[in-house]
Amino acid sequence: MPKLERSPEPHLYQAYGIYLLENKHKLIRQMKKRYQPSVHGHRPWDSSFLVMDYLQHRPMTQRSRVIEVGSGWGPLSVFCASRFGAKVTALDIDPEVFPYLKVLAELNNVKVEPLVKSFKKLSSEELGEFDVVVGSDICFWDELVKPLAKLVTRALDAGVKRVIFADPGRPTFYEMCDLCNKKHKVSLSEWYAVEPERFEGEVVEIRAG
Ligand SMILES: C[S@@+](CC[C@H](N)C(=O)[O-])C[C@H]1O[C@@H](n2cnc3c(N)ncnc32)[C@H](O)[C@@H]1O
């Protein structure tokens, strides 16, 4: 069994080796008065822990260049930087998520580069700068299905080696996987995370086919 690590202060918790803050934490309560994400980026979502668990089993190369798309508060970005020493860019369409990401990065003593942009506008040239694309809980509307599948194609064509997304299992996510399956090597797995608590969902890894 792992060593028991007691939380050093109230409303702070750990998952997969990183520290996170609950909504009740004093700092988060203060920030919520000033910054209000409006596209569901108002907390860390459980699917991010699915990718963290997946990467424990299928790790990325140390110091990989990673872009997280639809990062929200960026728990996954922070994990990649902390666990793999990755050089991480966190992209989100909503600038209001980045103050939270900055706090999480500082809390975990890592650097993550913020990028305010829609993943629909991420060019092949920009994607070619990365080894790995990750994302969690980002395929939640019908209108996101095709743009995400196109993003995967642009990324793999530009030389990205691995694209890894997780989702609770929405129909839109499976539609996106089906579209990718027509062009690339798609490996879809049911997965579960065990930290901060048990959560089940889906992880897809897509590589050039
Ligand atoms: C459900 S949240 C997930 C946040 C984070 N990935 C997590 O697991 O905690 C979805 C995020 O995707 C972002 N998003 C939605 N559409 C986007 C787009 N077209 N380009 C970039 N980010 C987008 C939202 O602003 C939000 O932060």
The ligand as an SDF file (V2000), in Angstrom:
LIG
                    3D

 27 29  0  0  0  0  0  0  0  0999 V2000
  -15.5740   20.2810  -19.5090 C   0  0  0  0  0  0  0  0  0  0  0  0
  -14.2410   21.4130  -19.5470 S   0  0  0  0  0  0  0  0  0  0  0  0
  -12.8400   20.3240  -19.3300 C   0  0  0  0  0  0  0  0  0  0  0  0
  -11.6540   21.0440  -18.7800 C   0  0  0  0  0  0  0  0  0  0  0  0
  -10.4180   20.1730  -18.5230 C   0  0  0  0  0  0  0  0  0  0  0  0
   -9.9850   19.5090  -19.7340 N   0  0  0  0  0  0  0  0  0  0  0  0
  -10.6630   19.1560  -17.4330 C   0  0  0  0  0  0  0  0  0  0  0  0
  -10.7870   17.9450  -17.7360 O   0  0  0  0  0  0  0  0  0  0  0  0
  -10.7470   19.5530  -16.2730 O   0  0  0  0  0  0  0  0  0  0  0  0
  -14.1330   21.8230  -21.2930 C   0  0  0  0  0  0  0  0  0  0  0  0
  -13.0920   22.8960  -21.6140 C   0  0  0  0  0  0  0  0  0  0  0  0
  -12.9660   23.0000  -23.0350 O   0  0  0  0  0  0  0  0  0  0  0  0
  -12.8730   24.3790  -23.3750 C   0  0  0  0  0  0  0  0  0  0  0  0
  -13.2960   24.5240  -24.7710 N   0  0  0  0  0  0  0  0  0  0  0  0
  -14.5480   24.3640  -25.2960 C   0  0  0  0  0  0  0  0  0  0  0  0
  -14.5330   24.5920  -26.6170 N   0  0  0  0  0  0  0  0  0  0  0  0
  -13.2510   24.8930  -26.9500 C   0  0  0  0  0  0  0  0  0  0  0  0
  -12.6010   25.2170  -28.1900 C   0  0  0  0  0  0  0  0  0  0  0  0
  -13.2630   25.2920  -29.3450 N   0  0  0  0  0  0  0  0  0  0  0  0
  -11.2610   25.4610  -28.1560 N   0  0  0  0  0  0  0  0  0  0  0  0
  -10.5740   25.4010  -27.0050 C   0  0  0  0  0  0  0  0  0  0  0  0
  -11.1400   25.1140  -25.8020 N   0  0  0  0  0  0  0  0  0  0  0  0
  -12.4570   24.8530  -25.7760 C   0  0  0  0  0  0  0  0  0  0  0  0
  -13.7610   25.0750  -22.3580 C   0  0  0  0  0  0  0  0  0  0  0  0
  -13.4720   26.4460  -22.2270 O   0  0  0  0  0  0  0  0  0  0  0  0
  -13.4490   24.2720  -21.0860 C   0  0  0  0  0  0  0  0  0  0  0  0
  -12.3900   24.8240  -20.3570 O   0  0  0  0  0  0  0  0  0  0  0  0
  1  2  1  0
  2  3  1  0
  2 10  1  0
  3  4  1  0
  4  5  1  0
  5  6  1  0
  5  7  1  0
  7  8  2  0
  7  9  1  0
 10 11  1  0
 11 12  1  0
 11 26  1  0
 12 13  1  0
 13 14  1  0
 13 24  1  0
 14 15  1  0
 14 23  1  0
 15 16  2  0
 16 17  1  0
 17 18  1  0
 17 23  2  0
 18 19  1  0
 18 20  2  0
 20 21  1  0
 21 22  2  0
 22 23  1  0
 24 25  1  0
 24 26  1  0
 26 27  1  0
M  CHG  2   2   1   9  -1
M  END
$$$$
